[in-house]
């Protein structure tokens, strides 16, 4: 059976026409699916029974439910384990920032990138998520908090640029003004650096924010923790970033997780400044999360501040990521790993 909630508005129109139904019904249906976020045809009540019957012979809704939820006692962060109909689970996180309600969503079940410090990859790769499975993570959080999500970051498990078509489909549906109408400017896609798809994404010309998981400023060091950089080397990644900048005019974000005694020295800060000086970008310094399977600990606050100062002196924009939900701060993917063990 096909999934109704993975169709774009235009596809839904075409589908109705091909089933002998009037095109205008697409607007009502799209509203039920993507604003009222219903889970089945029965809940839809201003569309004729006949239309619903015709559709339900070929289409069904994507099923997703909250399998587990952790709520921070320190702030309003909530972490969810979301289960799909094949039994696979992913993590989603709700974060309340001053600028808006943010959903951090996953793009794949597991991940094949093998980054040394990341818990999402420790159990390998299972499968890509469909566009509707990405949408559902947001719809589920919205229902649970009973407020609208205004910002989305694709920074949960998975490498979004390795699930390119589904991610683009997701972006177009979540941005559709007849649906959730979340502005592209409020969406951030984070990648470890799949170079050919950075070029492809640049050519889509979507005003989203691209975040690059840089984490080290030299090829040598990057290779130690991000296996992907053996395939796509730092100079190639930087050229792709320049192409992205020049074609979209959008400021890039570089994420830099700070790992004690690995990438947090003065020399590391100088290398990073030299790499990014004169580029339209923000650097986001992130104290790394402890991951059981990786032998890493976060840099001290003093070192992070020193590091920041060096970047600022070189004219590089830099912020330190504020930690939310630190009491439930199982690192990215850790919650799912614990769930899988049980
Ligand atoms: N695959 C994409 C998106 C998922 S990871 C990417 O690599 O960007 C989202 C972010 O969390 C990345 O910047 C990733 O490097 C970071 N991350 C992973 N493990 C982490 C850890 N232990 N501590 C801090 N950040 C981590």
Boltz pocket constraint, residues with backbone or C-beta under 6 A from the ligand:
constraints:
  - pocket:
      binder: B
      contacts: [[A, 115], [A, 117], [A, 118], [A, 119], [A, 154], [A, 155], [A, 156], [A, 157], [A, 158], [A, 159], [A, 160], [A, 190], [A, 191], [A, 192], [A, 193], [A, 211], [A, 212], [A, 213], [A, 255], [A, 257], [A, 286], [A, 287], [A, 288], [A, 289], [A, 290], [A, 291], [A, 331], [A, 332]]
      max_distance: 6.0
